[in-house]
Amino acid sequence: MAYVKIVNKDYSDGRAIYNVINYIFHYSYIPLKYVGGYGVSFIEGDYADDIIEQFETVKIIYKKERFKLLRHFIITFAPCENITPMEAREIAWKFIKYFEGNYQVVFAVHTDTDDVHVHIVLNTTNIFTGNNYKDFFEIEKINEFLKNIMINRENAQKRIAVVK
């Protein structure tokens, strides 16, 4: 069963955005087809630097350059789910809707381990209001949201199998 893990680190120092964004995109060979996000622009080439600048710009505009700067999530899948990188990308696109388009959020599908997994980074500053993200203990709600995505995926696969 797929689940979301929250990376529980402070992420309040000035290098946090730089370090985490570079980490999730550090596999320079991750093609654009395995990344995505909301509230940011991906430009061919070194998109990590562009995203870092976009995250930091929102922080500067709203004077939110201190405190917890981001949230880092990882979606992991059970081996029996046989998730391909493209399927993980589709699931990630659905998952980031959890944040209702109010925050910059990016993801990268990693294939560097035996199991495909997705790193997701959320800028904790609301792009419309400047308010800080407050729901830091939402792991149950987040996992329920992911569970519904996975159930809907499974039901869709069953419907496709019946049609075939």
C-alpha positions as CSV (number, residue, x, y, z in Angstrom):
1,M,0.0,0.0,0.0
2,A,1.3,3.4,-0.9
3,Y,1.9,5.9,1.9
4,V,3.3,9.3,2.5
5,K,6.2,10.0,4.8
6,I,7.0,13.5,6.1
7,V,10.7,14.2,6.3
8,N,10.8,15.7,9.8
9,K,13.6,18.2,9.6
10,D,13.8,21.8,10.8
11,Y,14.3,23.4,7.3
12,S,14.5,26.9,8.8
13,D,18.0,27.9,7.8
14,G,18.7,30.0,4.8
15,R,20.0,27.1,2.7
16,A,17.1,24.8,3.3
17,I,15.3,25.6,0.0
18,Y,18.5,25.3,-2.0
19,N,19.5,22.1,-0.3
20,V,16.2,20.2,-0.6
21,I,15.3,21.4,-4.1
22,N,18.8,20.4,-5.3
23,Y,18.5,17.1,-3.6
24,I,15.2,16.1,-5.2
25,F,16.3,17.3,-8.6
26,H,20.0,16.3,-8.1
27,Y,19.7,13.5,-10.5
28,S,20.4,15.8,-13.4
29,Y,19.2,13.0,-15.7
30,I,15.6,13.2,-14.3
31,P,13.8,14.2,-17.5
32,L,11.1,16.8,-17.4
33,K,8.5,14.1,-17.9
34,Y,9.2,12.9,-14.3
35,V,8.9,16.2,-12.6
36,G,6.0,18.7,-12.1
37,G,4.6,21.2,-9.8
38,Y,2.1,24.0,-9.1
39,G,2.9,27.7,-8.8
40,V,6.3,27.4,-10.5
41,S,7.7,27.3,-14.1
42,F,9.9,24.5,-15.3
43,I,12.3,25.7,-17.9
44,E,14.4,23.3,-19.9
45,G,17.9,23.0,-18.5
46,D,18.7,23.6,-14.9
47,Y,15.2,23.9,-13.6
48,A,16.3,23.3,-10.0
49,D,17.9,26.8,-9.9
50,D,14.8,28.4,-11.4
51,I,12.5,26.7,-8.8
52,I,14.8,27.7,-6.0
53,E,14.6,31.3,-7.2
54,Q,10.8,31.1,-7.5
55,F,10.4,29.7,-4.0
56,E,12.7,32.3,-2.5
57,T,11.0,35.1,-4.4
58,V,7.7,34.3,-2.7
59,K,9.4,34.2,0.7
60,I,11.0,37.6,0.1
61,I,7.7,39.2,-1.2
62,Y,5.9,38.1,2.0
63,K,8.9,38.6,4.3
64,K,8.7,34.9,5.3
65,E,12.4,34.2,5.1
66,R,12.6,32.6,8.6
67,F,10.9,29.8,10.4
68,K,10.1,26.5,8.6
69,L,10.6,27.3,4.9
70,L,9.3,24.1,3.4
71,R,7.8,20.7,3.9
72,H,9.3,17.6,2.3
73,F,7.2,14.6,1.7
74,I,8.0,11.2,0.1
75,I,5.4,9.0,-1.5
76,T,6.5,5.3,-1.4
77,F,4.8,2.5,-3.1
78,A,4.6,-1.2,-2.2
79,P,6.6,-3.4,-4.6
80,C,3.4,-5.4,-5.3
81,E,1.8,-2.2,-6.7
82,N,4.2,-2.3,-9.7
83,I,4.2,1.4,-10.1
84,T,6.0,2.7,-13.2
85,P,7.7,6.1,-13.2
86,M,4.9,7.5,-15.4
87,E,2.2,6.2,-13.1
88,A,4.1,7.7,-10.1
89,R,4.1,11.0,-11.9
90,E,0.3,10.8,-12.5
91,I,-0.2,10.0,-8.8
92,A,2.0,12.9,-7.8
93,W,0.0,15.3,-10.0
94,K,-3.2,14.1,-8.2
95,F,-1.6,14.2,-4.8
96,I,-0.4,17.9,-5.0
97,K,-4.1,18.9,-5.4
98,Y,-4.2,18.3,-1.6
99,F,-2.7,21.7,-1.2
100,E,-5.5,23.3,-3.2
101,G,-3.3,25.4,-5.4
102,N,-2.4,27.7,-2.5
103,Y,1.2,26.9,-2.3
104,Q,4.2,26.3,-4.6
105,V,4.8,22.6,-4.7
106,V,7.1,20.5,-6.8
107,F,7.8,16.9,-7.2
108,A,10.3,14.6,-8.8
109,V,9.9,10.9,-9.4
110,H,13.1,9.0,-8.3
111,T,14.0,5.7,-9.8
112,D,17.4,5.4,-8.0
113,T,16.3,2.6,-5.7
114,D,14.6,-0.7,-6.1
115,D,11.2,1.0,-5.7
116,V,10.0,4.1,-7.5
117,H,9.2,6.9,-5.1
118,V,8.2,10.6,-5.3
119,H,9.8,13.5,-3.5
120,I,7.5,16.4,-3.0
121,V,8.5,19.9,-1.7
122,L,6.0,22.4,-0.5
123,N,6.8,26.1,0.0
124,T,5.2,26.9,3.3
125,T,4.2,30.4,2.3
126,N,0.8,30.7,0.7
127,I,1.2,32.3,-2.7
128,F,-2.0,34.3,-2.5
129,T,-2.1,35.4,1.2
130,G,1.5,35.1,2.5
131,N,0.2,33.1,5.4
132,N,2.3,30.2,6.6
133,Y,1.3,26.6,6.2
134,K,-0.1,25.5,9.5
135,D,-1.2,21.9,9.1
136,F,2.1,20.3,10.1
137,F,0.7,17.3,11.8
138,E,-1.6,16.2,8.9
139,I,-0.1,12.8,8.2
140,E,-3.3,11.0,8.7
141,K,-5.3,13.3,6.4
142,I,-2.5,13.2,3.8
143,N,-2.4,9.4,3.8
144,E,-6.2,9.2,3.5
145,F,-6.0,11.5,0.5
146,L,-3.3,9.3,-1.1
147,K,-5.3,6.2,-0.3
148,N,-8.3,7.6,-2.2
149,I,-6.1,8.3,-5.2
150,M,-4.8,4.8,-5.1
151,I,-8.3,3.3,-4.7
152,N,-9.6,5.3,-7.7
153,R,-6.6,4.2,-9.7
154,E,-7.2,0.6,-8.9
155,N,-10.9,0.9,-9.7
156,A,-10.0,2.5,-13.1
157,Q,-7.7,-0.3,-13.9
158,K,-10.4,-2.8,-13.1
159,R,-12.8,-1.0,-15.4
160,I,-10.2,-1.0,-18.2
161,A,-9.6,-4.7,-17.8
162,V,-13.4,-5.4,-18.1
163,V,-13.6,-3.3,-21.3
164,K,-10.7,-5.2,-22.8
